[in-house]
Amino acid sequence: MNPQAYTMAYLSSALKKGAKIYAPLEIDKIETEKNAVHLITAENQIISARHVIFATGYERLKQLDFLDK
């Protein structure tokens, strides 16, 4: 299996289904609600979504520590 081709196939499928890709982007704050996630960027832009995927590499975001609770 070619990992790059596999990843690109997932990306292509997500885009066809309406996913939006924001990159590169620095997130300063994460706010959650019952049916939404709000990401606040370093430039105070707010991105709201029902689902969010963080593709950060091997290092985990400090902002995601709330998931461990």
C-alpha positions in Angstrom: 0.0 0.0 0.0 1.2 3.5 -0.9 0.5 5.7 2.1 0.6 8.9 0.1 -1.9 7.6 -2.5 -4.1 6.3 0.3 -4.1 9.7 2.0 -4.8 11.5 -1.3 -7.7 9.2 -2.0 -9.3 10.1 1.4 -8.6 13.8 0.7 -10.2 13.6 -2.7 -13.3 11.8 -1.4 -13.7 14.3 1.4 -13.5 17.3 -0.9 -16.0 15.8 -3.3 -18.4 15.4 -0.3 -18.0 19.1 0.6 -15.2 19.1 3.1 -13.1 22.3 3.5 -9.4 22.2 4.0 -7.7 25.0 6.0 -3.9 24.8 5.9 -1.6 26.0 7.1 -3.4 27.4 10.1 -2.6 28.2 13.7 -5.5 27.5 16.1 -5.3 29.5 19.3 -8.6 28.4 20.9 -11.1 25.6 20.6 -14.7 26.0 21.8 -17.2 23.2 21.7 -21.0 23.0 21.8 -23.3 20.1 21.6 -23.4 20.0 17.7 -20.5 22.3 16.8 -16.9 23.1 17.2 -15.5 26.6 16.9 -11.9 27.1 16.1 -10.4 30.6 16.7 -7.2 31.3 14.7 -4.2 33.4 15.6 -5.8 36.1 13.3 -9.2 35.9 15.2 -10.9 34.2 12.3 -13.6 31.8 13.5 -14.2 28.5 11.8 -17.3 26.6 12.8 -18.1 23.0 11.9 -19.9 19.9 13.1 -16.8 17.8 12.6 -13.1 18.7 12.7 -10.0 16.7 11.8 -6.6 17.9 13.1 -3.8 16.7 10.9 -0.9 17.8 13.1 1.6 15.1 12.5 3.0 13.1 15.4 2.8 16.0 17.9 -0.6 16.4 19.6 -2.1 19.8 20.0 -2.1 21.1 23.6 -5.6 22.4 23.0 -6.9 18.8 22.6 -6.1 17.9 26.3 -9.8 18.3 27.1 -10.4 15.1 25.3 -8.6 13.1 28.0 -11.1 14.2 30.6 
